[in-house]
């Protein structure tokens, strides 16, 4: 199993917006800024069912996460991985609420409260670091 190095793990443990890259149906990249959290060696990303990244990750369960140090963009972490689990339901709702507390210090305010939340649990297959 590919491990995220201790030297850069703090980039995932702080509320820093990460870039999530997925693969579109035509093979092209789709990149989205997202909130993320680390759970052991997995990275969890939360979204809503039906969005483009949801469609992409269900059809092609591979992703790349990239994050840079806010005060030093030359210190960065790239994690390529595969989605090993997709979870919907209360766990996904609880996860987005925990992310909102970490990132904005309050409850999650969705533009569409009826949308169903989903977690993508990404297991690293390759890691690159800088700085």
N, C-alpha and C positions, 0 to 999 in steps of 0.2 A: 504494500500500500504506500502510495506517495504521501509524504508528510509535509505540512506547511511548516517552514522553518521558524524556530523560536525567535530568530532575529527580526522577523517581520509580522509575527502573529498579532502584534498590537494593532496593526492596521485594520484587522477584522474585529478586534475587540472594542474599538472605539466607534462612536457614531459618525463614521465617514461615509458619504455616499460613494457607492462603487458603481462601476460600469459592468453591465451584464451583456455579453454578446451571445446571440443565438443564431441559428441557421434558418433562413427563409426557405419557402418551398422551391424557389428557383436556384437555391444554393448560395445566394448572396448573404452577407452578414446583416444582422439587425442588432443595434447597440442601444441600450436604454440605461439611464441612471436609476439605480434602485437602492433601497435600504436592504441591508443584509445582516445576518448574525452568524456567529460560529458556534457549532455544537460539536465538541470534540474535534475531529478532523474534517467534519462536514461543514459546508457553507449552506445556510438556508436563505432562500430568497422568497419573498411573498408577493403575490400579484392577485389578479382577479381572473376567474374562469372566463375564457372567450377572448381575452386580449391576444395581440399578435404573439407576444412572447410565450403565452400559454399554449397557443396552437403549435408554435415552433418546437417547444420543449416536449410536448406530447408526441409529435411526429418524429423528431430527431432529438433524443434525450442527451444532448451534449451542450456544454456551455463553457464560456470563459468569463471569469471575474477579474477585473483589473481595478486596482485602487492605488492612489498615490498619497503620500504624506502631504497634508494641506500646506505646511510651511516649508516643505522641501520636495518639489515635484520630481527630483532625481532619486528619491527613495520611494520605491514602488514594489508592488506584488502582483504577479499574474498567476492565476490558478485556472488551469484547464481541467475540465472534469466531465463526469457523466452524472445525469440525474438518476439516482438509485431509488428514489421514492417520491411520489407525488401525493400530497395529503390535503384533503379538503375537510370542512366541518369546523367544529369548535376549536380544535387545536390550531387551525389556520387563523381563526378570528383572534384567539389569544395571542398568537405570534405577532400579528400586525399591531395589536394593542401594545405589546411589549416593545416592538420596534418604534412605535410612535412616542412612547415614553422616553426611550433612549435618544431619538433623533430630534424631537420637538418639545419634549417635556410635558406632554399632555395626551389626551385621548386622540385616537385616529378619527379624522373627519373626512369621510369619503364623499366625493362628488356624487356618488351613486350608492346610497346605503343598502340597496337591495342586491348588489352584486355579491357573488359567492367568492370567498377568499380561498387561496390555494398556496401551499408551500411546496417549493422544489428543493429537495435535499440533494446537494451536489457533493460528490466524492471526488477529490483530486486524483488526476491521472498524470499530471505534469505541472511543475511549479517553476517559475522564473522570478528572480528578485533583482533589484538594483538598489544601490546606495547603502 
